[in-house]
Amino acid sequence: MNVPVSRRVHQLTTGIFSELAEKKRAAKALGQDVIDLSIGSPDLPPPAEVQKALVENVKDGSQFGYTLRGLPEFHEAAADFYYRRYGVQVMAETEVLQLMGSQDGLAHLATALLNPEDAVLVPNPGYPIYEASVHISGAQLIPMPLQKENGFLPDLKSLAEQDLSRVKLMILNYPGNPVTALANREFFVELVAFARRHNIVVAHDFAYSELVFDGKRPLSLLSIPGAKEVAVEFNSLSKTFNMAGCRIGYVMGNQHIIGLLGRLKSHIDYGIFEPIQRAGIAALRSSHTVLDRLVQQYEQRRNTLIGGLHEAGWPVPRSEATMFVWAPIPNLVGRQAPWTSREFSFDLLETTGVAVTPGNAFGSLGEGYVRIALVQPEQRLAEAAARINLFLDRARAAK
Ligand SMILES: Cc1ncc(COP(=O)(O)O)c(C=O)c1O
């Protein structure tokens, strides 16, 4: 039988990520001790009170029905969290929508808002669901370059010189994955003015809102005056509370956009298992010391890895935020041709067992970089840096 494939699914790539998964499997099958720094899935447990809430609620036989739109208490806890952490006020009933992880909302937003003649500005490099969501919706994709010389922020002035008449949505992500940049207030103020002037909805992905280092504070787009007129912001319990497998997150902001996304989702899923929602409430209401400890852990991991890579002669920039390092591939003087992202990642994995993600998995402008995730204990990160040191030494000797 000839199984058909829709044009939309045909556009969804699996390429580099499945190749990487295959290489990791092969390395493990050969008995190699793989240090997997390729996926942003937290290795740390959720706070004890979150686990306790989950266990207690699972024992309650009345919590196994469909939950549909999510518990009002969850929406209130998310609204309170936003006020406490980012000084943002939202109406829990109308300006917050629970999601099965922020991925759920990011995957469906373009479908809720757009038609085939509409276009979306998507960061390049960017987290893959942004591009995929545009293909799923059937709308047009316009890549939006993030350049180092511009602090990895989009150049709004040069965008304004283009024909933006079809652009209805723009997707952004600060602190970013894979590019670990932060946005500043001036940029966000300019962004809100740009969006209002051109009538463009802004979807800001704030999944790494709490993983900000060196005493800096996270900045919510919704804290900018006028942002709620044009924007929604996605957030998640996956990274902030180490609950990635629980699949729980939320989106906040413009009530009309939230309503449309809610309407679409009401046809797709019937809500999150109630004990997970109750564990999510415990997380959102937990003490800030939980978050302070998490930041400290990731900051120490970053220092260990970056310190080790600097000793190996690889001058990788210090990430200011997130659980990643966005590392330009070393250009070894005298090497015949520079490594591509793919060659570097696969050579490194095959010879050392250290798995990192090729930068071009996040778009063409990710070429020349690899993304390294801080998802192993410090001792394993030090071990990874030592193996990378040997790998680079051997490459230098072989050139
Ligand atoms: C930038 C970014 N956004 C969104 C997500 C999705 O997170 P979740 O669906 O677990 O909330 C991730 C996951 O890695 C991410 O890195």
Ligand as a Chemical Component Dictionary entry (heavy atoms), coordinates in Angstrom:
data_LIG
# 
_chem_comp.id                   LIG 
_chem_comp.type                 NON-POLYMER 
_chem_comp.pdbx_formal_charge   0 
_chem_comp.three_letter_code    LIG 
# 
loop_
_chem_comp_atom.comp_id 
_chem_comp_atom.atom_id 
_chem_comp_atom.alt_atom_id 
_chem_comp_atom.type_symbol 
_chem_comp_atom.charge 
_chem_comp_atom.model_Cartn_x 
_chem_comp_atom.model_Cartn_y 
_chem_comp_atom.model_Cartn_z 
_chem_comp_atom.pdbx_ordinal 
LIG C1 C1 C 0 13.125 26.944 24.442 1  
LIG C2 C2 C 0 12.199 25.847 24.816 2  
LIG N1 N1 N 0 10.881 26.074 24.760 3  
LIG C3 C3 C 0 9.993  25.136 25.075 4  
LIG C4 C4 C 0 10.400 23.874 25.456 5  
LIG C5 C5 C 0 9.349  22.848 25.745 6  
LIG O1 O1 O 0 9.259  22.629 27.101 7  
LIG P1 P1 P 0 8.008  21.957 27.797 8  
LIG O2 O2 O 0 7.061  21.529 26.726 9  
LIG O3 O3 O 0 8.556  20.816 28.563 10 
LIG O4 O4 O 0 7.407  23.028 28.653 11 
LIG C6 C6 C 0 11.758 23.581 25.541 12 
LIG C7 C7 C 0 12.206 22.232 25.914 13 
LIG O5 O5 O 0 13.353 21.892 25.896 14 
LIG C8 C8 C 0 12.680 24.601 25.203 15 
LIG O6 O6 O 0 13.993 24.374 25.241 16 
# 
loop_
_chem_comp_bond.comp_id 
_chem_comp_bond.atom_id_1 
_chem_comp_bond.atom_id_2 
_chem_comp_bond.value_order 
_chem_comp_bond.pdbx_ordinal 
LIG C1 C2 SING 1  
LIG C2 N1 SING 2  
LIG C2 C8 DOUB 3  
LIG N1 C3 DOUB 4  
LIG C3 C4 SING 5  
LIG C4 C5 SING 6  
LIG C4 C6 DOUB 7  
LIG C5 O1 SING 8  
LIG O1 P1 SING 9  
LIG P1 O2 DOUB 10 
LIG P1 O3 SING 11 
LIG P1 O4 SING 12 
LIG C6 C7 SING 13 
LIG C6 C8 SING 14 
LIG C7 O5 DOUB 15 
LIG C8 O6 SING 16 
# 
